[in-house]
Amino acid sequence: MDDTGVDQNGSRLVPDRVGAHIAVLLGFAAVAILLAMGRPAICPCGTVRLWTGVVQSAENSQQIADWYSFSHVIHGFLFYGAAHLLWRRFGLMRYVAGRWALAAAVMVEAGWEILENSPIIIDRYRAVTVSWGYSGDSVLNSAGDIAFMALGFMLAARLPVLATVLLGAGFELFTLMMIRDNLALNVLMLVWPVEAVRQWQAVAQG
């Protein structure tokens, strides 16, 4: 890898040590902000688990991982793709896209986690999606979401493009079959709610 964060074959955008450290610091900053917002550090139930698989439960979005962790891995795929397109399109972006791409992705993901746990988005989830009882994420879950995004980013930096696309599509189909929800439907229901979709999801998650 050269000093721009591009590996020796000139095609992969991976952070150097400084870029990786900045990404970690941004993750910790997000945790501090969420705690300052009054978000619970762990599940209010008092238990810490690696995985929770029941969507309509008090522990969903409270533990380290859940069904929506797959969506955050896909976030990493998408952020890597966006960074790579910027690097290929704009030569002057080479340094930024290489060394700082992961840090930028963490910053965007952290920004979403902070917004997602604000009253306006929590109320939106309750009003238009199947998550009627959603009360926001625990800080532990948000930290896990950021970590899963970073995992997706680093996977995309190492896998062939076709493998990344197929893996992302596989995650979407898998979660669709398991819980009738995925990243695409989550975005759809937040931006342009479809009542028929919400009722269809409620059949499985109720």
N, C-alpha and C positions, 0 to 999 in steps of 0.2 A: 504494500500500500504506500502511495506517495503522500506528500504533506498536504494534499487537498482532501484526504479521506477517500480517495478512489483506489481500489486495489490494483495490483500490477497488471491485470489483464484489461484495465481501463473500463470495466463495465459495472462494477459493484460499488455502491456507496455505503461505506461502513465508517463508523466514528473512530477517530484515534483516541488515545488515552484521555486527552483533555476534553474532547467532545463527549466521551462516555461519562466522565466525571460531572460535566455540566448537566447531562441528562439526569443523572442520579440526584444531583442537588435540586433540580427543578421538581423532581418527584417528591423529595422531602419538603420542598416549599409548598407544594399542593397539599400535602398532609397537614402542614402547620396551618394553612389557610382554612381548611375544612374543620380542623379542631377549633380554630378561632370563631368559625361560624356557628359553633355549638353542635356540630354533628357528633353522634356517639362514636367513640373510638372503636368499639366492637359491638356485636349484636346485643341489643338490650336484654336478650334472654340470658346473657352472662356466659354463654358457651362459645368457644372458638372452634370452628370446623374448617377443614380443607375444602369440603364440598357440601353443598345442599342442593337437592334435586327436585324439591317441591316448589313450583312457581308461586302458587297462591298460599304462601305460608309466611309466618312472621320472620323466618330466617332468610327468605329470598332477598338478595341484594344486601345481605348483612355479613355473610361469611366470605372466606377468601375467594372461592370460585363457585359459580353456578352455571346454569345453561347459557346465560348471556355472556359468559367469559369467551365463548367462541366468537361472538360478535366483536369483541375487543381485539382478538387476534386478527380478525379481518380488517379492523381499523388500521393495524400495523401494516398489513398488506397494501391497503389503499394509500397510506401516508408514504410508504416507500415508493410506490408507483408514481405518486405526484412529485416526489423529490427527484426521482430519476428522469421524469419528463422535463422538469425544469432544468436539470443539468444538461440534458441532450439538446434542449431548445435554446438555452441562453448560455453561451460560453462564459460570460462574466459571472455566472452563478456557480461555476465549477467549485470554487473554494467553499462557498456557503453550503451548497447541496451535498458536498462530500463530508467535510468535517462536522458540520452542525445539523445535518438532516435528522438524526435521531433526537437530538436535543429539541429541535423545532417540533418534531412529532410529539414528544413528551409534553411540550408546552401546550400544544393544541389539545391533546387528550386531557391534560390536567385542567385546562380551561373549560372543557366540556364537563368534567366531573364537578367542578365548582358550580357551573351553571345548572347542571342537572339536579344539584342538591339545593337550589334556590327555590323559594316558594312558588315562583311563576311556573317553573317546569314541573315541580311536584304536583301542583294543582292541575296542570295540563295533562299529565299522565292520568290522574284520577278522573278527569272529566271525559277524556276521549279514547282511552285505551282500556284493555281488560284489567289493568292493574288498579282496580278501584281503591284498594287499601294501601297503595304505595305511599310511603312516608320518607323516601329518600334512602340513600345508601349509608352504611356505616363507613367510617374512615378506612377501616381494614379492607372492606370491599372495594372502595375507590382506589386504594393503593394496589390491590390485586388487579383491578381493571387496567391501570396504567402499566403494570408489569406485563400483563398479557398482551397489551398493545405493543410494548417494546419487544416481546418475544416474536410477535408476528412480523414486526419490522426486520428483525435480524434473520428470521427464516426467509423472508422475501429477498434479503440481500445475498442469500446463499443458494436458494433453490432456482432452478430454471423458471422462466416466466410461466410456461405452460403448467408446470407443477404447482406454482403458487395459485394460478387461476383455478385449477381443478380442486385444489385443497380448499380454497375459499368457497367454491360452489358446493363442495361436499359438506362443509360445515353448515352452510345455509340450508341445504336439503335435510341434513341430519336433525338440526334443531326444529325445522318445520315439521318433520315427522314426529319428533318426540314431544314437543310442547305447542305446536301450531304457531310458532313465532320465530322470528329471526331478525337479522339486521334490516333487511329490506322492508319487512312488515312494520318493524318498530319505527322506522323513519316515516313510512307512509301514514301510520296512524297518528303520529305526532303532527305531521304537516297537513295532511288531508284525510281526516278520519272517515272511514267507511263503516257504517253501522253493521252491514252484513258480515264484514270481516271480524268485527268485535264480537258479534254473537257466535260466530263459528269458533273463535278462539275460546270463548267462555265455556263451550261444551266440553272441551278437553281440560281446561284449567280450573273449572269450577268445582 
